[in-house]
């Protein structure tokens, strides 16, 4: 039996999962990571904590599998995207907190770019919208606001990277400073066509090229883990940003297939094949992966708040004690009784791109209770996904036949049924919900010859449950009209 180790570094936790060659979970370990919000709209993490929790869960997973490191054929890595780390090349120490993808501190900088009419240029080069979500604004903010950082950068002492870069640097004890292409496509600095750093954008943003990592393919043998780190040197040879990894792990290899991941945020990716397809409806064009010397692209709808809404019900409002309770509470009522939550806590993502929109809970009456609010919270996730899919359907010629789902909240039956009803498309939940971790492991398996082709990876996908739409058109229209009214009220303009 061949084993694959997947490092899944997410926004709320670091995880390590050991899979066998059939995609079965053999062992896993997980540790939470702290998120700090020092100012409104700021979201930070400690880069050292990201690394120490990640290496700890790797050791824990190997130990609980009762394997030796030498039994593991290859290591795959997947990560929260856009999160920005800067460190000192001389000693590997972070020079600032990691700025998380949800962080909005670069809003003013983004507004300036838009005012200089750069939106079209940036969209054509990178496939992205000007937004604080992407790494470029976070990096510019660090260079301009961390004392001495720009000076150190000019002396060639600074390394910048996304989380994959940071983990690979540490796994190889500083010998590799790289970024995988799907992650690089989320920085707003990479030219999608050439898959190289764009010199014009670097000059425009005043970013020294010396701090940037080398862009590599998704199925590239990078190096083996450093001697002494894990007891044996494990080849690192499959890396993907978390949403691209979930698309790969869901076996969405064909043009026209799509998946939605319900994590901290919600991310719908639609495989557009080997051609770059630009969105006319404010979606993102992104590199899906670069493997077997061929690039695949995707359209993406990014929703900033999904599982994070349930965390807010738990930590902010205190109406549930743990996240698992939300479905039970929501199912105590059949409808929200007109209550709508627009979860624009950190602005609105695709297809609205309104970073100044703010959350809104409306339609309440004297009879409203916490069950109505819990149901409205879950429905708000489905409505946001529906907005992204509507934009996607306008961009593409073929209608979506089915939506494959994964992530924590995909286990919520009430939400998945409502999602199928609102989309009017079957929602398919696989047996293996670890699509993100499996995607990186499968990519590493492809490179290390455990799999000969993509068809062999597809065989690991098995259906757990299909949610068929059963809502009338009138009901659907009624729900969507309530949502759209509330949405207009939450927007900044």
SEVEX-390583 format. One record per residue (C-alpha): residue number from 1; residue in one letter; x, y, z. Coordinates in steps of 0.25 Angstrom, whole numbers, plus 5000, padded with zeros to 4 digits. Each point is the difference from the previous one (the first is absolute). Layout:
<atoms>
<NUM,a,<X,Y,Z>>
...
</atoms>
This chain:
<atoms>
<1,x,<5000,5000,5000>>
<2,x,<5005,5014,4997>>
<3,x,<4997,5011,5009>>
<4,x,<4999,5015,4997>>
<5,x,<5002,5011,5010>>
<6,x,<4991,5013,4998>>
<7,x,<5003,5013,5008>>
<8,x,<4987,5008,5000>>
<9,x,<5003,5014,5006>>
<10,x,<4987,5007,5001>>
<11,x,<4995,5013,5006>>
<12,x,<4995,4994,5013>>
<13,x,<5009,4988,5002>>
<14,x,<5012,4993,4995>>
<15,x,<4998,4985,4996>>
<16,x,<5007,4988,4995>>
<17,x,<4994,4988,4994>>
<18,x,<5006,4987,4995>>
<19,x,<4992,4994,4989>>
<20,x,<5002,4986,4994>>
<21,x,<5000,4999,4984>>
<22,x,<4985,4998,5000>>
<23,x,<4998,5014,5006>>
<24,x,<4996,4993,5014>>
<25,x,<5004,5008,5012>>
<26,x,<5010,4992,5008>>
<27,x,<5003,5010,5011>>
<28,x,<4999,5015,5003>>
<29,x,<5003,5011,5010>>
<30,x,<4995,5014,5001>>
<31,x,<5003,5012,5009>>
<32,x,<4993,5014,5000>>
<33,x,<5007,5013,4997>>
<34,x,<4997,5013,5006>>
<35,x,<4995,5011,4992>>
<36,x,<5002,5015,5005>>
<37,x,<4992,5012,4996>>
<38,x,<5008,5012,5005>>
<39,x,<4992,5010,4993>>
<40,x,<4986,5000,4992>>
<41,x,<5003,4993,4987>>
<42,x,<5013,4995,5004>>
<43,x,<5002,4984,5001>>
<44,x,<5014,4995,5004>>
<45,x,<5007,4987,5004>>
<46,x,<5013,4997,5006>>
<47,x,<5009,4993,4988>>
<48,x,<5008,4992,5011>>
<49,x,<4987,4995,5006>>
<50,x,<4996,4995,4986>>
<51,x,<5013,4993,4998>>
<52,x,<5001,4994,5014>>
<53,x,<4986,4995,5000>>
<54,x,<5002,4994,4986>>
<55,x,<5012,4992,5003>>
<56,x,<4994,4995,5013>>
<57,x,<4988,4994,4993>>
<58,x,<5009,4994,4990>>
<59,x,<5008,4993,5011>>
<60,x,<4987,4996,5007>>
<61,x,<4994,4994,4987>>
<62,x,<5012,4992,4997>>
<63,x,<5000,4995,5014>>
<64,x,<4986,4997,5001>>
<65,x,<5000,4992,4987>>
<66,x,<5011,4992,5006>>
<67,x,<5008,5002,4988>>
<68,x,<5015,5005,4998>>
<69,x,<5002,5012,4991>>
<70,x,<5008,4991,4990>>
<71,x,<4986,4993,4998>>
<72,x,<4994,5012,4994>>
<73,x,<5002,5001,4985>>
<74,x,<4998,5015,4998>>
<75,x,<4995,5013,5007>>
<76,x,<4989,5009,4994>>
<77,x,<4997,5014,5005>>
<78,x,<4988,5009,5000>>
<79,x,<4998,5013,5006>>
<80,x,<4991,5012,5003>>
<81,x,<5003,5009,4989>>
<82,x,<5003,5015,4999>>
<83,x,<5005,5000,5014>>
<84,x,<5013,5008,5000>>
<85,x,<5013,4997,5008>>
<86,x,<5013,5008,4999>>
<87,x,<5013,4994,5007>>
<88,x,<5015,5002,5002>>
<89,x,<5007,4992,4990>>
<90,x,<5012,4999,5009>>
<91,x,<4994,4994,5012>>
<92,x,<4986,4996,4995>>
<93,x,<4993,5009,5011>>
<94,x,<4987,5006,4996>>
<95,x,<5001,5016,4999>>
<96,x,<4985,5002,5002>>
<97,x,<4987,4993,5003>>
<98,x,<4995,4992,4989>>
<99,x,<4988,5008,4993>>
<100,x,<4989,4991,4998>>
<101,x,<4991,5000,4987>>
<102,x,<4988,5005,5007>>
<103,x,<5008,5013,5004>>
<104,x,<4995,5013,4994>>
<105,x,<5011,5010,5004>>
<106,x,<5004,5002,4986>>
<107,x,<4986,5006,4996>>
<108,x,<5006,5014,4998>>
<109,x,<5011,4995,4991>>
<110,x,<4990,4992,4992>>
<111,x,<4991,5012,4998>>
<112,x,<5012,5009,4995>>
<113,x,<5003,4989,4990>>
<114,x,<4985,5000,4995>>
<115,x,<5000,5016,5000>>
<116,x,<5013,4999,4990>>
<117,x,<4991,4991,4991>>
<118,x,<5009,4988,5002>>
<119,x,<4989,4990,5002>>
<120,x,<4999,4995,4985>>
<121,x,<5015,4999,4999>>
<122,x,<5002,4992,5013>>
<123,x,<4988,4991,4996>>
<124,x,<5006,4997,4987>>
<125,x,<5014,4997,5005>>
<126,x,<4996,4992,5013>>
<127,x,<4985,4996,4998>>
<128,x,<4997,5006,5014>>
<129,x,<4992,5012,5004>>
<130,x,<5007,5012,5008>>
<131,x,<4997,4996,5014>>
<132,x,<5007,4999,5014>>
<133,x,<4997,4985,5000>>
<134,x,<5013,4998,4991>>
<135,x,<5014,4999,5005>>
<136,x,<5005,5012,4992>>
<137,x,<4993,5011,5009>>
<138,x,<5004,4993,5013>>
<139,x,<5015,4999,4995>>
<140,x,<5000,5015,4996>>
<141,x,<4994,5004,5014>>
<142,x,<5011,4992,5007>>
<143,x,<5011,5006,4992>>
<144,x,<4994,5014,5003>>
<145,x,<4996,4998,5014>>
<146,x,<5010,4991,5007>>
<147,x,<5012,5008,5005>>
<148,x,<5013,4996,4992>>
<149,x,<4993,4990,4991>>
<150,x,<5002,5007,4987>>
<151,x,<5015,5003,5004>>
<152,x,<5002,4985,5003>>
<153,x,<4993,4996,4987>>
<154,x,<5009,5009,4992>>
<155,x,<5012,4993,5007>>
<156,x,<4995,4987,4995>>
<157,x,<4997,4995,5014>>
<158,x,<4985,4998,4999>>
<159,x,<4992,4988,4994>>
<160,x,<4985,5002,4997>>
<161,x,<4991,4988,4998>>
<162,x,<4986,4994,5002>>
<163,x,<4998,4989,5010>>
<164,x,<5005,4989,4990>>
<165,x,<5013,5008,4999>>
<166,x,<5002,5002,5015>>
<167,x,<4997,4985,5003>>
<168,x,<5010,4995,4989>>
<169,x,<5011,5009,5005>>
<170,x,<4998,4994,5013>>
<171,x,<4999,4986,4996>>
<172,x,<5013,5001,4992>>
<173,x,<5007,5009,5011>>
<174,x,<5001,5012,4991>>
<175,x,<5005,4993,4987>>
<176,x,<4988,5003,4992>>
<177,x,<4993,5013,4997>>
<178,x,<4988,4996,4991>>
<179,x,<4986,5003,4997>>
<180,x,<4991,4990,4993>>
<181,x,<4993,5006,4988>>
<182,x,<4985,4999,5005>>
<183,x,<5004,5008,5012>>
<184,x,<5008,5010,4992>>
<185,x,<4988,5002,4991>>
<186,x,<4993,5006,5013>>
<187,x,<5011,5010,5003>>
<188,x,<4995,5011,4989>>
<189,x,<5015,5000,4996>>
<190,x,<5000,4988,4990>>
<191,x,<4997,5001,4985>>
<192,x,<4990,4988,4998>>
<193,x,<5005,4998,4986>>
<194,x,<5015,4999,5002>>
<195,x,<4999,4995,5015>>
<196,x,<5011,5009,5003>>
<197,x,<5001,5013,5009>>
<198,x,<4995,5012,4993>>
<199,x,<5011,5010,4999>>
<200,x,<4991,5012,4997>>
<201,x,<4991,4997,5012>>
<202,x,<5012,4998,5009>>
<203,x,<5005,5014,4996>>
<204,x,<4986,5006,5001>>
<205,x,<4999,4995,5014>>
<206,x,<5014,5003,5004>>
<207,x,<5003,4985,5004>>
<208,x,<5015,4996,4999>>
<209,x,<5001,4987,4992>>
<210,x,<5011,4994,5009>>
<211,x,<4990,4997,5011>>
<212,x,<4991,4991,4991>>
<213,x,<5001,4985,5000>>
<214,x,<5002,4992,4987>>
<215,x,<4987,4995,4994>>
<216,x,<4999,4985,4998>>
<217,x,<4990,4990,4994>>
<218,x,<4989,4993,5009>>
<219,x,<5006,4986,4997>>
<220,x,<5015,5004,5002>>
<221,x,<5010,4993,5008>>
<222,x,<5005,5011,5009>>
<223,x,<5009,4993,5010>>
<224,x,<5000,4990,5011>>
<225,x,<4997,5004,5014>>
<226,x,<5012,5005,5008>>
<227,x,<5009,4989,5006>>
<228,x,<4996,4998,5015>>
<229,x,<4987,5006,4999>>
<230,x,<4991,4988,4999>>
<231,x,<5009,4988,5001>>
<232,x,<5001,4998,4985>>
<233,x,<5000,5009,4988>>
<234,x,<4987,5001,4993>>
<235,x,<4999,5005,4986>>
<236,x,<4991,5013,4999>>
<237,x,<4993,4999,4987>>
<238,x,<4986,5005,4999>>
<239,x,<4996,5014,5004>>
<240,x,<4986,5007,4998>>
<241,x,<4993,5012,5006>>
<242,x,<4988,4994,5008>>
<243,x,<4989,5003,4991>>
<244,x,<5007,4995,4987>>
<245,x,<5004,4988,5009>>
<246,x,<4985,4997,5003>>
<247,x,<4997,5001,4985>>
<248,x,<5011,4990,4997>>
<249,x,<4996,4991,5012>>
<250,x,<4985,5000,4995>>
<251,x,<5005,4994,4987>>
<252,x,<4995,5013,4992>>
<253,x,<5010,4997,4989>>
<254,x,<4990,5002,4989>>
<255,x,<4996,5014,4994>>
<256,x,<4987,5004,5005>>
<257,x,<5001,4993,5014>>
<258,x,<4999,5008,5013>>
<259,x,<5001,4999,5015>>
<260,x,<4997,5008,5012>>
<261,x,<5008,5000,5013>>
<262,x,<4992,5004,5012>>
<263,x,<5012,5004,5010>>
<264,x,<5002,5013,5007>>
<265,x,<4996,5007,4987>>
<266,x,<4993,4993,4988>>
<267,x,<5008,4998,4987>>
<268,x,<4993,4995,4987>>
<269,x,<5010,4996,4989>>
<270,x,<4995,4996,4986>>
<271,x,<5011,4993,4991>>
<272,x,<5001,5008,4987>>
<273,x,<5010,4991,4994>>
<274,x,<5014,5004,4993>>
<275,x,<4995,5014,4996>>
<276,x,<5000,5012,5008>>
<277,x,<4985,5005,5001>>
<278,x,<4998,5014,5005>>
<279,x,<4987,5003,5008>>
<280,x,<4991,5011,4995>>
<281,x,<4993,4999,5014>>
<282,x,<5010,5003,5010>>
<283,x,<5005,4986,5003>>
<284,x,<5015,4997,5001>>
<285,x,<5008,4992,4989>>
<286,x,<5010,4992,5007>>
<287,x,<5010,4989,4997>>
<288,x,<4994,4986,5004>>
<289,x,<5013,4993,5000>>
<290,x,<5012,4998,4991>>
<291,x,<5003,4985,4999>>
<292,x,<5005,4990,4990>>
<293,x,<5005,5012,4992>>
<294,x,<4987,5006,4998>>
<295,x,<4992,5011,5006>>
<296,x,<4985,4999,5004>>
<297,x,<4993,5013,5004>>
<298,x,<4987,5003,5008>>
<299,x,<4990,5010,5002>>
<300,x,<4998,5003,5015>>
<301,x,<4989,5006,5009>>
<302,x,<5006,5004,5014>>
<303,x,<4991,5002,5011>>
<304,x,<5007,5005,5013>>
<305,x,<4990,4995,5011>>
<306,x,<4995,4986,5001>>
<307,x,<5004,4992,5012>>
<308,x,<5005,5013,5006>>
<309,x,<4985,5004,5001>>
<310,x,<4998,4987,5009>>
<311,x,<5012,5004,5008>>
<312,x,<4994,5014,5002>>
<313,x,<4987,4994,5005>>
<314,x,<5008,4992,5010>>
<315,x,<5010,5010,5004>>
<316,x,<4994,5014,4997>>
<317,x,<4985,4997,5004>>
<318,x,<5002,4988,5009>>
<319,x,<4987,4993,4994>>
<320,x,<5007,4987,4998>>
<321,x,<5011,4993,5008>>
<322,x,<5007,4993,4989>>
<323,x,<4999,5001,4985>>
<324,x,<4993,4986,4999>>
<325,x,<4988,5006,5007>>
<326,x,<4996,5009,4989>>
<327,x,<4992,4990,4991>>
<328,x,<4992,4995,5012>>
<329,x,<4996,5014,5004>>
<330,x,<4997,5005,4986>>
<331,x,<4991,4987,4998>>
<332,x,<4991,5004,5011>>
<333,x,<4993,5010,4990>>
<334,x,<4996,4997,4986>>
<335,x,<5003,5014,4995>>
<336,x,<5007,5012,5004>>
<337,x,<4987,5007,5001>>
<338,x,<5005,5012,4991>>
<339,x,<5013,5001,5008>>
<340,x,<5013,5002,4991>>
<341,x,<5014,5001,5004>>
<342,x,<5010,5007,4990>>
<343,x,<5014,4995,5006>>
<344,x,<5008,5012,4994>>
<345,x,<5009,5000,5013>>
<346,x,<5012,5002,4991>>
<347,x,<4993,5006,4988>>
<348,x,<4994,4992,4989>>
<349,x,<5008,4991,4990>>
<350,x,<4996,4995,4986>>
<351,x,<4993,5005,4993>>
<352,x,<4997,5012,5007>>
<353,x,<5015,5005,5005>>
<354,x,<4995,5010,5010>>
<355,x,<5011,5000,5011>>
<356,x,<4992,5011,5007>>
<357,x,<4987,4993,5001>>
<358,x,<4996,4996,5014>>
<359,x,<4992,4988,5006>>
<360,x,<4985,5002,5002>>
<361,x,<4989,4992,5007>>
<362,x,<4986,5004,4996>>
<363,x,<4986,4996,4999>>
<364,x,<4999,4997,5015>>
<365,x,<4987,5001,5008>>
<366,x,<4996,4998,5014>>
<367,x,<4998,4985,4997>>
<368,x,<5015,4999,4995>>
<369,x,<5008,4990,5009>>
<370,x,<5014,4994,4999>>
<371,x,<4995,4989,4991>>
<372,x,<4996,5010,4989>>
<373,x,<5013,5007,5001>>
<374,x,<5008,4986,4999>>
<375,x,<4992,4996,4988>>
<376,x,<5002,5014,4993>>
<377,x,<5015,4998,5003>>
<378,x,<5000,4987,4993>>
<379,x,<4992,5005,4988>>
<380,x,<5009,5012,4999>>
<381,x,<5011,4990,4996>>
<382,x,<4991,4994,4989>>
<383,x,<4996,5013,4995>>
<384,x,<5014,5005,4998>>
<385,x,<5004,4988,4993>>
<386,x,<4988,5002,4991>>
<387,x,<5004,5014,4996>>
<388,x,<5014,4994,4996>>
<389,x,<4994,4989,4992>>
<390,x,<4990,5010,4993>>
<391,x,<5012,5008,4996>>
<392,x,<5007,4988,4995>>
<393,x,<4988,4995,4992>>
<394,x,<5000,5013,4993>>
<395,x,<5015,4999,4996>>
<396,x,<5000,4985,4995>>
<397,x,<4992,4994,4988>>
<398,x,<4997,4987,5007>>
<399,x,<4991,4999,5012>>
<400,x,<5005,4994,5012>>
<401,x,<4994,4985,5002>>
<402,x,<5004,4998,5014>>
<403,x,<5009,5006,5011>>
<404,x,<5010,4992,5008>>
<405,x,<5001,5004,5015>>
<406,x,<5010,4999,5011>>
<407,x,<5005,5007,5012>>
<408,x,<4994,5000,5015>>
<409,x,<4987,5006,4997>>
<410,x,<4997,4990,4989>>
<411,x,<4997,4990,5011>>
<412,x,<4987,5009,5003>>
<413,x,<4989,4993,4993>>
<414,x,<4990,5012,5002>>
<415,x,<5010,5009,4993>>
<416,x,<5003,4991,4989>>
<417,x,<4985,4997,4997>>
<418,x,<4998,5015,5000>>
<419,x,<5012,5002,4991>>
<420,x,<4994,4991,4990>>
<421,x,<4987,5006,5001>>
<422,x,<5005,5014,4998>>
<423,x,<5009,4996,4988>>
<424,x,<4990,4991,4994>>
<425,x,<5012,4991,4997>>
<426,x,<5004,4986,5007>>
<427,x,<5010,5001,5011>>
<428,x,<5009,4988,5002>>
<429,x,<5007,4998,5012>>
<430,x,<5012,4989,5000>>
<431,x,<5003,4990,5010>>
<432,x,<5014,5006,5002>>
<433,x,<4998,5014,5005>>
<434,x,<5015,5003,5001>>
<435,x,<5000,5004,4985>>
<436,x,<5010,5011,5003>>
<437,x,<5010,4992,5007>>
<438,x,<4998,4988,4990>>
<439,x,<5002,5010,4988>>
<440,x,<5014,5003,5004>>
<441,x,<5003,4985,5004>>
<442,x,<4995,4996,4986>>
<443,x,<5009,5010,4993>>
<444,x,<5012,4995,5008>>
<445,x,<4995,4986,4996>>
<446,x,<5000,5003,4986>>
<447,x,<5014,5006,5000>>
<448,x,<5005,4988,5008>>
<449,x,<4994,4990,4990>>
<450,x,<4990,4994,5010>>
<451,x,<4990,5005,4990>>
<452,x,<5003,4999,4985>>
<453,x,<4989,5009,4995>>
<454,x,<4988,5009,5005>>
<455,x,<4990,4988,4997>>
<456,x,<5006,4992,5011>>
<457,x,<4998,5012,5010>>
<458,x,<4986,5001,4996>>
<459,x,<4997,4986,5004>>
<460,x,<5002,5004,5015>>
<461,x,<4987,5009,4999>>
<462,x,<4988,4994,5006>>
<463,x,<4986,5006,5002>>
<464,x,<4995,5001,5014>>
<465,x,<4987,5007,4998>>
<466,x,<4993,5008,4988>>
<467,x,<4991,5011,5004>>
<468,x,<4990,5002,4989>>
<469,x,<4992,5014,4999>>
<470,x,<4986,4999,5004>>
<471,x,<4995,5015,5002>>
<472,x,<4990,5006,4991>>
<473,x,<5004,5012,4991>>
<474,x,<4991,5009,5007>>
<475,x,<5006,4996,5014>>
<476,x,<5014,5002,4994>>
<477,x,<4997,5014,4994>>
<478,x,<4994,5004,5014>>
<479,x,<5012,4996,5007>>
<480,x,<5010,5007,4990>>
<481,x,<4992,5013,5000>>
<482,x,<5001,5001,5016>>
<483,x,<5014,4997,4998>>
<484,x,<5003,5011,4989>>
<485,x,<4992,5010,5008>>
<486,x,<5008,4998,5012>>
<487,x,<5013,5000,4992>>
<488,x,<4997,5013,4994>>
<489,x,<4999,5006,5014>>
<490,x,<5013,4994,5005>>
<491,x,<5008,5006,4988>>
<492,x,<5008,5012,5002>>
<493,x,<4996,5008,4988>>
</atoms>
